[in-house]
Amino acid sequence: MPVTDRLRDPEFRERYRAMSSRDARFDGQFITGVHSTGIYCRPSCPATTPKPEHVRFYLTAAAAHEAGLRACKRCLPDAVPGSPRWDLDDELASRAMRLIGDGVVEREGVPGLAARLGYTPRHLGRILTAELGAGPLALARAHRAQTARALLVGSDLPVADIAFAAGFGSVRQCNDTVRAVYERTPSELRALARRRRGAPEHGDAGQLVLRLPARAPFDAGGVLDWLDARTVAGMEASADGVFTRALRLPGGPALVRLEADRDDPGVRVTAHLASLADLPPLVSRVRRLFDLDADAEAISAALGADPALAPSVAAEPGMRVPGCLDPHELLIRAMLGQQVSVASARTALTRLVAALGEPAELGGTTWRLFPTAAAIAERGGEVLRGPAARVAAVIGTAEALATGDLRVDVDVPRDELRASLLARPGIGPWTAGYVAMRVTGDPDVLLTGDAALRTGAARLGLPGGARELERRGATWAPWRSYASMHLWRAASARPADRVAPVPPSGTTVESIAGPARSVVSGRQVRAAAAR
């Protein structure tokens, strides 16, 4: 395409302008391929701006690899947060990328990936190549290379262990791929990183320490506070800004400790793993838990345009929507949290984990894993308390999860997930929306049926009624999940912290969804919190 025609293309022109200004906000959203030099860079690369005729833009590193390009040694284009497009979109390519990041290709191959998405391997390859510039094998290969690079520069693991952890079939395959992508051997990559940043941190025996980058601004404290308010004793622990929990990964039980990175926006992860092959799925799940790839600048610009939300957006930059580490667990937790306070839900969950959770010796301490759906289906009636209809709904849902009649996972289309949940007894619009928000990362959920959310809206001068708030919230699309977080935080804020006048009357109701800062008691208050 002639240069003049290329610059007439609005998308090319916008990306070329961002690249020319070295705007770091676009890092990870696209990749600049410079075909005159044979390298690809992040938009903020400090190298001399290439001429338009030498530039092609790619959505993934795999597409750049397929075009014969190698990663820039100067800007390390894959050492940045992922594309926020994968959080915003719910198309086939987005769901495939979530599964590839979770290590499905390494565990089940391309046929397994295709089967999960409901396509033949050949048709899936055609779609991904058309949309992302690379097929599933190339996308998985790029992901393995990026995982290997992260381990080489962020840990002191032997190269042989890194090759296995990243999903390569052999050390030689790892060496060849890293050399092809980065034009450096694994040892050279590690030596270069140590010259730049010093030696990586060392954990205790059996521990692996990693840093996961986030898009700035990043409110790590907000997510950690959210997790702290919902800590389930025996399975989780939270103190001084550090959240620790036991969880089940494909290769076995794991213990993970999460805290804000002290040096850069991001999360510091310390893990005990049963298998190094569990590292990619763990990284993928932690990234979703902390919503690390969200485009905070775009979200703040959109929500800050509403005068009622603007003070909260300015006071809480980089707010994230917490994801989850286990979709089945999240659904059970949400169902047990319906119509009760955070404290009551935590009590019920603690009892459930103590009675049915599998014990695991991790890091020198005995922890408990969240019960499997099969265990809850079989013995939940012995443990769960409350109305018989609710207990029956939880047990029935657990049985459907165990048999596969109900699928709740990151690759399930959001509309399909909501519909399948709403079809089940005991699950209403609040739970279906809440699960879609946290499991699939749906950025556009406004749970107007939540009493605490409406309380927060009223405190910010927004309509307090569900219908009126729904109409007002239409202007916040596609970021209504983030608006929900601002409203929940406003509901839980102490008077001195509030960013808008408090109405002269009204009852604050704590929600399982909102941050827990006050004690809720009384039958009338619990009834008002009904979804």
Number of C-alpha atoms within 10 A of each C-alpha: 7 8 12 10 9 16 16 10 10 10 12 17 14 12 19 22 13 17 24 18 14 18 15 17 16 19 25 24 22 21 24 26 29 23 16 11 12 15 20 30 29 27 29 19 22 14 12 7 15 17 12 16 15 13 19 17 19 19 18 22 32 25 22 27 23 15 18 15 22 23 22 22 15 11 17 15 23 24 16 18 21 22 20 18 16 19 21 18 14 20 12 18 20 20 22 24 19 20 21 25 22 21 27 19 21 22 13 12 16 22 15 16 24 20 13 16 19 11 15 15 18 13 11 23 18 14 17 19 17 12 13 19 21 25 23 27 16 18 26 24 23 24 24 26 27 20 22 27 23 20 26 24 22 23 20 17 15 11 18 14 15 25 27 19 21 26 25 21 12 12 15 12 12 25 20 14 21 22 17 17 22 20 16 17 17 23 13 13 19 22 15 15 16 15 9 8 10 12 15 18 12 15 15 10 8 11 15 22 20 21 24 22 20 26 26 20 18 27 20 22 15 20 22 21 19 17 20 21 17 22 21 23 18 19 24 23 17 20 10 8 14 17 20 21 21 25 21 22 19 14 13 12 22 24 24 22 19 20 20 22 17 9 9 15 19 24 24 20 22 20 24 22 24 18 15 17 23 22 26 22 20 24 19 18 19 20 23 24 21 26 25 30 24 29 26 23 14 12 23 23 12 18 24 18 13 15 12 18 23 18 15 23 23 12 12 17 16 22 26 27 25 24 25 23 22 18 19 23 16 18 26 19 19 18 23 24 21 23 21 24 24 24 21 16 22 21 15 18 24 19 18 21 22 20 16 20 20 17 18 20 13 19 17 7 8 12 24 25 22 27 22 18 22 16 17 26 20 13 14 22 14 11 16 21 14 9 8 10 11 18 19 17 17 25 23 19 26 25 19 17 19 18 12 10 11 17 18 26 18 23 22 19 17 23 12 13 22 21 12 16 23 17 11 14 14 18 22 16 16 22 22 23 23 20 29 29 23 24 27 25 26 24 23 21 22 26 25 22 18 24 28 28 32 26 26 29 27 23 24 26 15 20 19 19 15 16 12 12 20 16 11 13 23 13 14 21 17 18 22 21 24 28 29 26 22 24 26 25 24 28 29 23 18 11 11 6 10 19 19 19 11 17 11 6 6 10 10 19 27 31 28 25 23 26 25 23 15 15 10 18 14 7 9 8 18 17 13 17 20 15 18
